[in-house]
Amino acid sequence: MSENWFDMFMKKYNEEVESMSTANIMIIGKTGVGKSTLINNVFREKLVETGIGKPVTQHISKITKKGVPLTIYDTKGLELDSEVQEEIKKEIVGQIDRTLLSQNEKDYIHVAWYCINSSSNRIEDFELEWINEFSKKLPVLIVMTQCMGLQYKEFESYIRNLNLPVVNVVPTLAEEIVISEDIIIPPFGLTQLVDVTYNCLDEAAKKAFINAQKVNLEKKVVAARLAVLPYVSTNFVTGFTPIPFADATILVPSQIAMIAHLTVIFGINVEKTLITSIVTAIGGVGGATALGRTIVANVVKFIPGVGTAVGGVISGTTAAILTAALGYAYIEVMNKIALRLYEGKKIDNSEIITMMKRAYEEQLKKGKDIISGTKLK
């Protein structure tokens, strides 16, 4: 890919990032409840370790990291005396109200996670009061942390039977617990937490949350597949006026914009070598043009009748197939890359190239099925 194409990609990528909203979550819980572990295992960056925790009040810190469309408001000091607890409650309510009064949707606190350590087997009266009051301001989820074995089940039932005005009660174990060489308790509950939280957000915040979370990759995949469709439609229209294959470069700006858009959805950190590898894998513009020629014969059989209009339809369909194949192949590869990265594994460029070539060729073979949407994997 020429330097010009990379610059085009970066321009579109930066535009997508800058236009993205922010998902804002208030996380409330006593010291030692496991909030940091929870945050670092739900989101794609070690926010608590590497983020900047900026104090906004005496007992609330604002955690952000550049490139992650997420703001965490973290509370502390809940285990202190009743006088301090009252101060903290006022600070939380005040922070929620200030974001609403700002009239900037990017600042709104969308949901609160009220974290309770399941091993404590106790929810205090002041916490019940807080949950009731906060729920009048925004959706509240009770997140039970450090749930192991079956001992938390009774506590969960107790909390549910209180009929608190919360969206849900979600038991979680954020990290695996190694009991012995033969006994390992796997993490659980994070997918449910992500899904329930997602349903509490407005549409703009949902897009940001999909980018920031790393638990449910399928949400990233679904969002990315939907994002491909407008680019396919645009290139179908572009190609409807028959264009010589030699002029197929007119499709490239749209395809590069699509790749940038999909990269933002997955929240993969951009490196020039990564993007270069992807484009190298599909043979650049010339490769795509050559592949376009090879599928024309297969496209013809899907189009009934013969005539002047058919030439335009073939060109439009070919342009759409090329774009759809590139988009869905890229999604498949991004999904694999994200999975590797979140597991702490490395992936080299040669492997990316191999995966992209294979995925692109497989998508092209699907022909009409790609356009009709009957095959999206």
C-alpha positions in Angstrom: 0.0 0.0 0.0 1.3 3.4 -0.9 2.0 6.0 1.7 -1.0 7.8 0.3 -3.3 4.9 1.1 -2.0 4.7 4.6 -2.5 8.4 5.1 -6.1 8.0 3.8 -6.7 5.2 6.3 -5.3 7.2 9.2 -7.4 10.2 8.3 -10.6 8.2 8.3 -9.6 6.2 11.4 -9.0 9.4 13.4 -12.3 10.9 12.1 -14.1 7.8 13.4 -12.3 7.9 16.8 -13.0 11.6 17.3 -16.6 11.3 16.4 -17.3 8.4 18.7 -19.2 9.1 21.9 -18.1 7.8 25.4 -19.6 5.2 27.6 -19.6 6.5 31.2 -20.0 4.1 34.2 -20.1 4.9 37.9 -18.6 2.0 39.9 -19.5 2.0 43.5 -18.2 -0.4 46.2 -16.1 -0.8 49.3 -12.3 -1.0 49.2 -11.3 -4.6 48.5 -14.5 -5.6 46.8 -12.6 -6.3 43.5 -13.5 -3.3 41.4 -10.0 -3.0 39.8 -10.0 -6.7 38.9 -13.5 -6.3 37.4 -12.6 -3.3 35.4 -9.4 -4.7 34.0 -11.1 -7.9 32.9 -14.1 -6.4 31.2 -12.3 -3.7 29.2 -9.6 -4.0 26.6 -7.0 -1.9 28.4 -5.6 -2.2 31.9 -7.3 1.0 32.9 -6.7 0.9 36.6 -3.0 0.2 36.1 -2.2 2.5 33.2 -5.1 5.0 33.1 -5.0 8.4 34.7 -7.2 8.4 37.8 -8.0 12.1 38.1 -9.8 13.1 41.4 -13.0 14.9 40.7 -14.1 15.0 44.3 -12.6 13.8 47.6 -14.0 10.3 47.2 -14.5 9.9 43.4 -11.8 9.4 40.8 -12.3 9.7 37.0 -10.4 7.0 35.1 -9.8 7.4 31.4 -7.2 6.4 28.8 -6.5 7.9 25.4 -8.0 5.8 22.6 -10.6 4.1 24.8 -14.0 5.7 24.6 -14.8 5.0 28.2 -14.9 6.9 31.5 -15.0 5.1 34.8 -16.0 7.0 37.9 -14.5 5.0 40.8 -15.7 5.6 44.4 -13.7 4.9 47.6 -14.2 5.1 51.3 -17.6 3.4 51.6 -16.4 1.4 54.5 -15.8 4.5 56.6 -18.1 6.0 59.3 -21.6 7.1 58.6 -20.6 10.8 58.4 -18.2 10.1 55.6 -20.7 7.8 53.9 -23.2 10.7 53.7 -20.5 12.9 52.1 -19.7 10.2 49.5 -23.4 9.8 48.7 -23.8 13.5 48.1 -20.6 13.5 45.9 -22.0 10.7 43.8 -25.4 12.3 43.4 -23.8 15.6 42.7 -21.5 14.1 40.0 -24.5 12.5 38.3 -26.4 15.7 38.4 -23.5 17.8 37.1 -23.1 15.6 34.0 -26.8 15.9 33.2 -26.7 19.7 33.6 -23.7 19.9 31.3 -26.1 19.0 28.4 -23.2 17.3 26.8 -24.3 13.7 26.0 -20.7 12.6 26.0 -20.5 13.5 29.7 -23.7 11.7 30.9 -23.2 8.9 33.4 -25.2 6.1 31.7 -25.2 3.3 34.3 -24.0 2.5 37.8 -22.4 -0.8 38.9 -22.9 -1.3 42.6 -20.3 -3.9 43.6 -20.8 -6.2 46.6 -18.3 -8.9 47.6 -20.3 -12.1 47.7 -18.0 -13.6 50.4 -19.2 -10.9 52.8 -22.7 -12.3 52.5 -24.0 -9.0 53.7 -25.6 -5.8 52.2 -25.8 -3.0 54.7 -28.7 -0.7 55.4 -27.0 2.4 54.0 -26.2 0.5 50.8 -29.9 -0.3 50.3 -30.7 3.3 50.9 -28.1 4.4 48.3 -29.3 1.9 45.7 -32.8 3.1 46.1 -31.7 6.8 45.7 -29.3 6.2 42.8 -31.9 4.2 40.9 -34.0 7.3 40.6 -31.2 9.0 38.7 -29.9 6.2 36.4 -30.0 2.5 35.8 -28.2 0.5 38.6 -26.8 -3.0 38.4 -25.8 -4.9 41.5 -22.6 -6.7 40.6 -21.7 -9.5 43.0 -17.9 -10.0 42.9 -15.7 -12.9 43.8 -18.4 -15.5 43.5 -17.0 -19.0 44.0 -18.6 -22.4 44.3 -22.3 -22.4 45.2 -22.0 -20.4 48.4 -23.0 -17.1 46.7 -26.3 -18.6 45.4 -28.2 -18.1 48.7 -26.9 -14.5 49.0 -28.0 -13.8 45.4 -31.4 -15.1 46.2 -31.6 -12.9 49.3 -30.7 -9.8 47.3 -33.2 -10.6 44.6 -35.9 -11.1 47.1 -35.4 -7.6 48.4 -37.0 -6.4 45.2 -34.7 -3.4 44.8 -35.3 -1.1 41.9 -32.3 -2.3 40.0 -31.9 -3.5 36.4 -30.4 -6.9 37.4 -28.2 -8.7 39.9 -25.2 -10.2 38.2 -22.9 -12.7 40.0 -19.3 -12.6 38.7 -15.9 -14.0 39.1 -13.6 -11.7 37.1 -10.5 -13.9 37.2 -9.9 -17.6 37.5 -9.1 -19.0 40.9 -6.4 -21.7 41.1 -7.2 -24.0 44.1 -4.6 -26.6 43.1 -3.1 -28.1 40.0 -6.2 -30.1 39.4 -8.8 -27.6 40.6 -9.3 -24.3 38.8 -12.4 -22.2 39.1 -13.0 -20.4 35.7 -14.2 -16.8 35.5 -17.9 -16.3 34.8 -20.6 -13.7 34.6 -18.7 -11.0 32.7 -20.6 -11.7 29.4 -23.9 -11.2 31.2 -22.6 -8.1 32.8 -21.5 -6.7 29.4 -24.9 -7.6 27.8 -27.0 -6.1 30.6 -24.9 -2.9 30.7 -25.1 -2.6 26.9 -28.9 -2.7 27.1 -28.8 0.3 29.5 -27.0 2.6 27.1 -28.2 5.0 24.4 -27.2 4.2 20.8 -24.1 6.4 20.8 -22.8 5.0 24.0 -23.4 1.5 22.8 -21.0 2.0 20.0 -18.4 3.2 22.4 -19.0 0.4 24.8 -18.6 -2.2 22.1 -15.2 -0.7 21.3 -14.1 -0.6 24.9 -15.2 -4.0 26.2 -13.3 -7.2 25.4 -15.6 -9.8 26.9 -18.2 -10.3 24.1 -16.4 -10.4 20.8 -19.6 -11.4 19.1 -21.0 -7.9 19.8 -18.1 -6.4 17.9 -18.6 -8.8 15.0 -22.3 -8.1 14.7 -21.7 -4.3 14.8 -19.0 -4.7 12.2 -21.1 -6.7 9.8 -23.8 -4.1 9.9 -21.2 -1.4 9.3 -20.1 -3.1 6.1 -23.5 -2.8 4.4 -23.5 0.9 3.6 -20.1 0.6 1.9 -21.4 -2.3 -0.2 -24.4 -0.3 -1.3 -22.2 2.8 -2.1 -19.9 0.7 -4.2 -22.8 -1.0 -6.0 -24.1 2.4 -7.1 -20.6 3.5 -8.0 -20.1 0.4 -10.2 -23.5 0.5 -11.7 -22.2 2.9 -14.3 -19.9 0.4 -16.0 -16.3 1.0 -15.1 -13.2 -0.6 -16.8 -11.3 -2.8 -14.4 -8.4 -0.6 -15.0 -10.3 2.2 -13.3 -11.3 0.1 -10.2 -9.1 2.3 -8.1 -12.2 4.5 -7.6 -13.5 1.9 -5.2 -10.4 2.0 -3.0 -11.1 5.2 -1.0 -14.5 3.7 0.1 -12.9 0.3 0.9 -10.1 2.0 3.0 -12.7 4.0 4.8 -14.6 0.8 5.6 -11.4 -0.9 6.9 -10.8 2.1 9.2 -14.3 2.0 10.4 -14.2 -1.7 11.2 -10.8 -1.3 13.0 -12.4 1.3 15.3 -15.3 -1.0 16.1 -12.9 -3.7 17.2 -10.8 -1.3 19.2 -7.6 -2.7 17.8 -4.6 -0.4 18.3 -3.5 0.8 14.9 0.1 0.0 13.7 1.2 0.8 10.2 2.7 -2.6 9.8 -0.7 -4.2 10.6 -2.6 -2.2 8.0 0.1 -2.7 5.4 0.0 -6.4 6.0 -3.8 -6.5 5.5 -3.6 -4.7 2.2 -0.6 -6.7 1.1 -2.6 -9.8 1.8 -5.3 -8.9 -0.7 -2.7 -7.9 -3.4 -3.4 -4.2 -3.2 -5.6 -2.5 -5.8 -4.2 -4.6 -8.7 -4.9 -7.8 -6.9 -8.5 -6.8 -6.2 -9.0 -5.8 -9.8 -7.7 -9.1 -11.0 -9.9 -11.0 -8.6 -12.8 -8.9 -9.8 -12.3 -10.2 -13.3 -12.3 -13.8 -12.1 -15.7 -13.6 -10.5 -17.6 -11.8 -13.3 -18.4 -15.2 -14.9 -19.9 -16.4 -11.7 -21.9 -13.2 -11.2 -23.5 -13.5 -14.7 -25.3 -16.7 -13.8 -27.1 -14.9 -11.0 -28.6 -12.2 -13.4 -31.5 -13.3 -15.6 -31.8 -11.9 -19.1 -29.3 -10.2 -21.3 -29.1 -6.6 -22.5 -27.4 -3.2 -22.1 -28.5 -2.9 -18.5 -26.8 -6.2 -17.6 -23.3 -4.7 -18.2 -24.1 -2.1 -15.5 -25.5 -4.6 -13.1 -22.5 -6.8 -13.5 -20.1 -4.0 -12.8 -22.2 -2.9 -9.8 -22.5 -6.4 -8.4 -18.8 -7.0 -8.9 -17.9 -3.8 -7.1 -20.3 -4.8 -4.3 -18.9 -8.3 -4.0 -15.3 -7.1 -3.9 -16.3 -4.6 -1.1 -18.3 -7.1 0.9 -15.7 -9.8 0.6 -13.0 -7.5 1.8 -15.2 -6.3 4.7 -16.3 -9.7 5.9 -12.8 -11.1 5.5 -11.4 -8.2 7.5 -13.9 -8.8 10.3 -13.0 -12.5 10.5 -9.3 -11.6 10.8 -9.9 -8.8 13.3 -11.9 -11.1 15.4 -9.0 -13.6 15.5 -6.5 -10.9 16.2 -8.6 -9.5 19.1 -9.0 -12.9 20.6 -5.2 -13.5 20.5 -4.5 -10.0 22.0 -7.0 -10.4 24.8 -5.5 -13.8 25.7 -2.1 -12.1 25.9 -0.8 -13.9 22.9 1.3 -12.4 20.0 0.5 -12.6 16.3 3.0 -11.8 13.6 2.4 -10.1 10.3 3.1 -13.2 8.2 0.3 -15.0 10.0 -2.0 -12.1 9.4 -1.3 -12.1 5.7 -2.0 -15.8 5.5 -5.3 -15.4 7.4 -6.4 -12.4 5.3 -5.7 -14.1 2.0 -7.6 -17.2 2.9 -10.5 -15.3 4.4 -10.7 -13.0 1.4 -10.7 -15.8 -1.1 -13.3 -17.7 0.8 -15.6 -14.7 0.9 -15.2 -14.0 -2.8 -16.3 -17.6 -3.6 -19.6 -17.0 -1.8 -20.6 -14.6 -4.6 -24.2 -13.7 -4.5 -24.7 -15.0 -1.0 -22.5 -12.2 0.4 -24.6 -9.6 -1.3 -27.9 -11.2 -0.2 -26.7 -11.4 3.4 -27.4 -15.1 3.7 -23.8 -15.8 4.5 -22.0 -13.4 6.8 -19.3 -15.6 8.2 
